[in-house]
Amino acid sequence: MCIRADSCLNSGCHDTSQRLLTALDHCQPDRVPIDLGGNQTGIHKFAYEKLLAHLGLKEEIVIMDLVQQLAKPSEAVLQRLRVDNGIDIFNPVQISAKDMDPAMLKARFGDKVVFWGGGVDSQHVLPRGTTEQVRENVRANLEAFKPGGGYVFNNVHNIQADVPPANILAMFDAAYEFGKY
């Protein structure tokens, strides 16, 4: 029984924690939760600098992981990207790896595990694709992962330094647009 989901669908998930908990309960919230900011799902400081410039924001960059040089996204950036939770969590859904097709994963394991990631091919499409290719990749992956809940959108791994800011925005905007149930 999806008690959180009923509340979420009837009145909207205005509380991002409620949206996340609904998905983790394998129920459908009003839209797929969006994540940014963990040690497996963060953004490299150079990509973050470019994103800030693209957004016209001036702020001090806080490094949360010195080894990987990951920036801690500010509240202003998280709000612009409509991120629901900046949770540090292990992310194993690398869709570009062998036997990691989103539709196959959801069909085989969707009732047993929550998928956190796999929202975009971060090795090929995100750094080298057009904004339209990024949008289409996100749409297709959401179509595979979101039915029945149990999914949190994420870009698989850290956003690397060479990712164009327009592609970062295309990814998050597409997740927001196509993540509605």
C-alpha positions as CSV (number, residue, x, y, z in Angstrom):
1,M,0.0,0.0,0.0
2,C,1.4,3.4,-1.0
3,I,0.3,5.7,1.7
4,R,2.9,8.3,1.0
5,A,2.1,8.0,-2.8
6,D,-1.6,8.7,-2.2
7,S,-0.7,11.9,-0.3
8,C,1.9,12.8,-2.9
9,L,-0.4,12.3,-5.8
10,N,-3.4,14.0,-4.3
11,S,-1.7,17.1,-2.9
12,G,1.6,17.1,-4.7
13,C,5.0,16.3,-3.1
14,H,5.9,19.8,-1.9
15,D,8.3,18.2,0.6
16,T,11.3,16.8,-1.3
17,S,11.8,14.2,1.4
18,Q,8.3,12.9,0.9
19,R,8.9,12.6,-2.8
20,L,12.1,10.6,-2.2
21,L,10.6,8.4,0.5
22,T,7.7,7.6,-1.8
23,A,10.0,6.4,-4.5
24,L,12.1,4.4,-2.1
25,D,8.9,2.7,-1.0
26,H,8.5,1.5,-4.6
27,C,5.5,3.8,-5.0
28,Q,5.0,6.5,-7.6
29,P,5.4,10.1,-6.4
30,D,4.2,13.0,-8.5
31,R,7.5,12.9,-10.4
32,V,10.8,11.1,-10.2
33,P,13.1,12.6,-7.5
34,I,16.3,14.2,-8.8
35,D,19.7,14.0,-7.1
36,L,23.0,15.8,-7.3
37,G,25.8,16.1,-4.8
38,G,27.1,12.7,-3.6
39,N,30.6,11.2,-3.9
40,Q,29.3,9.0,-6.8
41,T,26.8,11.6,-8.2
42,G,28.6,14.9,-7.8
43,I,30.1,17.5,-10.1
44,H,33.7,18.2,-10.8
45,K,34.8,21.7,-9.7
46,F,35.7,22.8,-13.3
47,A,32.3,21.7,-14.6
48,Y,30.7,23.5,-11.6
49,E,32.7,26.7,-12.3
50,K,31.4,26.6,-15.9
51,L,27.8,25.9,-14.8
52,L,28.0,28.8,-12.4
53,A,29.2,31.1,-15.2
54,H,26.5,29.8,-17.5
55,L,23.9,30.5,-14.9
56,G,25.3,34.0,-14.1
57,L,26.0,33.0,-10.5
58,K,29.0,34.2,-8.5
59,E,29.7,32.2,-5.4
60,E,32.6,30.6,-3.5
61,I,33.1,26.9,-4.5
62,V,33.2,24.5,-1.6
63,I,35.1,21.3,-2.4
64,M,33.5,18.3,-0.7
65,D,35.9,15.6,-2.0
66,L,39.6,16.7,-2.4
67,V,40.6,13.5,-4.2
68,Q,37.9,13.7,-6.9
69,Q,37.8,17.5,-6.8
70,L,34.0,17.5,-6.4
71,A,32.2,20.7,-5.7
72,K,29.4,20.9,-3.1
73,P,26.4,22.4,-5.0
74,S,25.0,25.5,-3.4
75,E,21.3,25.8,-2.5
76,A,20.8,28.3,-5.4
77,V,22.2,25.7,-7.9
78,L,20.2,22.8,-6.4
79,Q,17.0,24.9,-6.6
80,R,17.7,25.9,-10.2
81,L,18.2,22.3,-11.2
82,R,15.1,21.3,-9.2
83,V,17.2,18.7,-7.2
84,D,15.2,16.9,-4.5
85,N,18.0,15.6,-2.4
86,G,21.7,15.9,-2.3
87,I,22.3,12.5,-0.7
88,D,25.6,10.8,-0.7
89,I,24.7,7.2,-1.8
90,F,26.3,4.4,-3.7
91,N,25.2,4.5,-7.3
92,P,25.7,1.2,-9.3
93,V,23.4,1.9,-12.3
94,Q,26.1,2.5,-15.0
95,I,23.9,2.0,-18.1
96,S,26.9,2.1,-20.6
97,A,28.3,-1.1,-19.0
98,K,27.7,-4.6,-20.3
99,D,24.3,-6.1,-19.3
100,M,23.1,-2.8,-17.8
101,D,20.2,-2.0,-20.2
102,P,17.6,0.0,-18.3
103,A,14.6,-1.9,-19.5
104,M,16.1,-5.2,-18.8
105,L,17.2,-4.1,-15.3
106,K,13.8,-2.8,-14.4
107,A,12.0,-5.9,-15.7
108,R,14.4,-8.2,-13.9
109,F,14.9,-6.4,-10.6
110,G,12.4,-3.5,-10.5
111,D,10.3,-5.0,-7.7
112,K,13.3,-5.9,-5.6
113,V,15.6,-2.8,-5.6
114,V,15.4,0.9,-5.9
115,F,17.4,2.2,-8.9
116,W,19.4,5.4,-8.1
117,G,21.1,6.5,-11.3
118,G,21.2,5.5,-14.9
119,G,19.4,8.7,-16.0
120,V,21.9,9.5,-18.8
121,D,24.9,7.9,-20.4
122,S,27.5,10.0,-18.7
123,Q,30.4,8.5,-20.6
124,H,29.2,9.1,-24.2
125,V,26.0,11.2,-24.5
126,L,26.4,13.7,-21.6
127,P,29.9,14.9,-22.5
128,R,29.8,14.6,-26.3
129,G,26.1,14.6,-27.4
130,T,24.0,17.5,-28.4
131,T,21.4,18.9,-26.0
132,E,18.7,17.1,-27.9
133,Q,20.6,13.8,-27.7
134,V,20.9,14.4,-23.9
135,R,17.2,15.1,-23.6
136,E,16.3,12.0,-25.7
137,N,18.6,9.7,-23.6
138,V,17.1,11.0,-20.4
139,R,13.6,10.5,-21.7
140,A,14.2,7.0,-22.8
141,N,15.9,6.0,-19.5
142,L,13.1,7.5,-17.5
143,E,10.6,5.6,-19.6
144,A,12.4,2.4,-18.7
145,F,13.0,3.1,-15.0
146,K,10.1,5.1,-13.6
147,P,7.1,2.7,-14.0
148,G,6.0,1.5,-10.6
149,G,8.3,3.8,-8.6
150,G,11.5,2.7,-7.0
151,Y,13.6,5.1,-9.0
152,V,15.6,8.3,-8.3
153,F,17.0,10.1,-11.3
154,N,20.8,10.7,-11.3
155,N,23.5,11.0,-14.0
156,V,25.2,7.7,-13.0
157,H,28.6,9.2,-12.0
158,N,30.2,12.6,-11.4
159,I,29.7,15.2,-14.0
160,Q,33.2,15.6,-15.5
161,A,35.1,18.8,-16.3
162,D,34.6,18.5,-20.0
163,V,30.7,18.4,-20.0
164,P,29.2,21.4,-21.6
165,P,27.0,23.5,-19.2
166,A,24.1,23.4,-21.8
167,N,24.2,19.6,-21.6
168,I,24.0,19.7,-17.8
169,L,21.0,21.9,-18.0
170,A,19.4,19.8,-20.7
171,M,19.8,16.7,-18.5
172,F,18.2,18.2,-15.4
173,D,15.5,20.0,-17.4
174,A,14.6,16.8,-19.2
175,A,14.5,14.9,-15.9
176,Y,12.1,17.4,-14.6
177,E,10.0,17.4,-17.7
178,F,9.8,13.7,-18.4
179,G,9.9,12.6,-14.7
180,K,6.3,13.3,-14.0
181,Y,4.0,10.3,-13.4
